[in-house]
Structures are given as C-alpha cells and as structure tokens.
Amino acid sequence: MNILTKQLPDFVELDGKEYKVHTDFRNWIDISIMLIDKKDELDKNIAKIIKKAYIECPPNISLALKGILKFFNAEEDKQASTKESAYKKRTFSFEYDATYILSAFREQYNIDLLKENMHWFEFLAYFKSLNEDVQLMKIIQYRSVDLSQIKDKTQKAHLRKMKNIYFLPDNRTEEEKEAEMMSALENFF
C-alpha cells in the first residue's frame, strides 16, 4: 500500500471481510509492548491485545491475531525465511526507549507525541526515517554493533561501555534461547 496515494486504513481485511481497528499509534505501541517486551505474559494478554486492536473483532482468535500482525506490520507481508526468523538482537523497545522516541520526534519533526493524534502507519513512516543524529538512533547503533568486528581497543572499550549503558533485557523464552544456541552450533560445524 502506498500511503502517499491511498487513504490510511482503519480496518484489516481478513477472508474477504473488513474489520474496523483502532489506528492510533499509542494503541499499537501498547500492543507491541505486550507482544514483545512482555512476551512471558502473552497468554494472559491475548484478550487485552485483541481489545486494544479491534473496534469490530473477527469471529475467532486465530483470525484476530492474523489481522493484528497484518496491521502491526503496516500491511506488509512479513514472511521471513528460516534464517531471517532466527533471533535477532533487539535494538529498540517502545517501553524502554519511550523518552528517546519522544525526544527524537520532537527534535527531528517538531512533533509532540504526547499531544499528537497519529495513525500507526504514519508513526511507523516517521520512526523508520529518523536520522542518525538523534539520540535514539545513536543508541540503536550502539546496541547493534558487533564488537568482534572492532579492532581498535579504545573504540571497542567505548562501544562496550555504551552497549552496557543502553542494554535491553533479553525477553526470549528458554526455548528460543536454546534454539538460537543450537542454530549457532550447527552453523559452526
């Protein structure tokens, strides 16, 4: 969908039927937090997630969740390959980085997210376009750097310090951690 030429949707289409959804970015940030940052509580949060997402709910949970993921990803089909779906270290969190996100939008776009009403797709477009000079993007760079690729000891020490300062908790389940370790071992041999 081209957000420049089409009106931003207020529904998801599932099995040929349209279901109205809440479009405000705050709802979808809350959903993201429940799906990603509070993954260990996912079973008890399913009803809350569905209520936050839908005005008109699909007839079954499976269909409802499919629609949530579709809208969450801004209608992009995110079918990752097996290698792509392996755990990738998170580089940001709507929960832990809230103040940095708030200040990044204010600094770069002069948008006050505390007062702004904004569609989720519009928010994502702005978020994906943040420039590297805002603090949030610097933090994301610190989190994503591969220290094994840094040769200079001083630079490596600085980056390690920054990674520790801006560390995000690892919310993977034990099964996910074990699967990643097995995958790494398979690739090693």
N, C-alpha and C positions, 0 to 999 in steps of 0.2 A: 504494500500500500504506500502510495506517495502522499505524505502528509501535506505537501505543498499544493496538491491538486484535488484532494478529496477531503471532505469534512471528517474530523476525527470521530471515530465510532463511539457510541455509547451502549454498545451491545457486542456480544460474541455470537457468531453463527455456529451452531452445532447440529449436525444431522439435518441441515436444511431449515432450521428454526432459529430465530433471533431471540436471545435472552438479554435483557437490559442489565447493565453493570454500573457500578459506581465508578466514575472516571477520575476523581480527584487523586492527585499524586500521593496525598497523605495516606489514603486507604491502602494504596499499593505498596507504600513503604512499610506500613504495618504488616501487610501480608508477607512481604519479603523478610521482615524480621522473624515472623512466625515460621516461615518455610526454611530459612537458612540459619539465622542466629539462634533460634530456639527449636532446632530440629529435634532435640531429645524430647520435646513436649508436643510433637506434631500430632500424635494420636488424639490427645485431648483438645487440640486447637483446630481440628478439621472443621467443626461446626462454626467456630468463630471466623475462620478464613472464608468459608462459603458465605456467611452473613455479611462480612466486610466487602466481598467482591460483588455480590449479586443484588439487584433490585427484584428481578424475576429469576428464580432459581430453576435450573434444569431438573428433570424428574428423578435423576439418580446421582449418587455421589461421584461415580466414575466419570460421568459426563460433565458434572460440575467442575471437577478438578481439571479435566482436559481443557475446559473453557478458561479456567483461571490461568493455567500455564500459557495458553494461547495469548490472552490479553496481557499477562505479565511480561511476555517477550515481545510486546508490541506487534502481535500477529505474525511475527517472523517464525518460520518453521525451524525449530532448533533441534533437529535430529542429528545428534553428534555421532561420529564414528566411535568405535570402541576405544581407540587411543585417545580421542578428544574427550571422551566421557570419564576417563580416569581422573582422579582427584587433581585439581589444580589449586595451588595455594591461593586462598582468598586474598585479595589486595585491598578491598574496602568493605565496609559494613555500614548500612544505613543506621544501625543502632550506635555503634562505637564512634563513628565519624560524623555524627549529626552536626556538631558545631563547625567542623571543617566544611561540610557541604553547605551549610547556611552561609558561612562567610565567603565561600567560593562563588556562589550565585550572586551575592551582594557585590563582591569585588569585580567580577567579570561582566555581569549583565545588569547590575544595579537592580536586581530583583530581590525583594524581601520575601522569602519563603514563608515567613510567619504570617504574612498578610495576603499573599498571592493565592488566587484560585487558579489552578493549572491542571490541565488534562495530563494523565500519566504519560502518554506518548510524547507530549511536548516537553515534559520534565526530562524524560529519557534523552531526547534530542539535545537539550541543553547540557545534561550531565555528560553525555558522550563527547561533547565538544569543548569541555573545559580545557583551557590551555595549561601548559606545563609550569607556568609561573605561579599559579595559585597553590597555596599550601597543601590542599588535599592531593593534588597531582604529584607534588614532591613526596608526600607520604606514600602514595601508591607506588612511586618509583622505588623508594627505599624498601618497601615490602616485597617488591617483585625482583629485585636484583639478585643474581646468582653469585654469591660470594666466591665460589670456586673459580669464577672467570676473572676475578680481580687479582692482578699481580702485585700492584703497589701496596706495601704493607700499611702505610699511613692511611691511604684511601680505604683499604679493606677494614681497618680498625674503625674508621669513622662510619662507614656504612653498616658495620656490625652493630655499633652503638645505636645508630638510627633505627635499624631493624628491631632492636630490643626495646627502644623507647616506644615505637609505634606498632608493636606486636599485637596481632589479633588472636584471640583464643581459637583453638582448633576444635570445631564443633562436630567433627566427623564421629560416627559411631565406631565402636571397636571393630566391627566387621569391615567397614570402609577402610580403616587404617590397615587392617590385616591384608585386605585385597590389594591395596597400594604397595605394601611391602612385597607381596608375592609377585606382583607385576614387575616391580623393580628387580627382584631376584631373577625372574625369567629373562628380562632384558639384559641382565648382567652376563648370563651364560650363553 
